[in-house]
């Protein structure tokens, strides 16, 4: 399973993402991030996907969908982290994933380890 995560400009949630990336058993991590946001993760599993979050919601969703579709060809389901980012970024990402279409399992790192919120 692949992990898809949005990396926003908010730095207070980078610890949550770092723990999830480092401890989750996944094939690849697709980091959707604004083109102005740096990539703080050096894990070889991470693939940065730069998008323009200044676009209107529909155009933003379409850009994410277009870029993720190539990476998720053949996948039925992905783990998703929305620990970082804004509501607009979350809506666009979730809508893009469901439109590809792939199923989503929300993933979080807690005191007991990686958990899926179903």
Secondary structure, 3 states (H helix, E strand, C coil): CEEEEEECCCCCCHHHHHHHHHHCCCCCEEEEEECCCCCCCCCCCEEEEEECCCCCHHHHHHHHHHHHHHHCCCCCEEEEECCCCCHHHHHHHHHHHHHHCCEEEEEEEECCEEEEEC
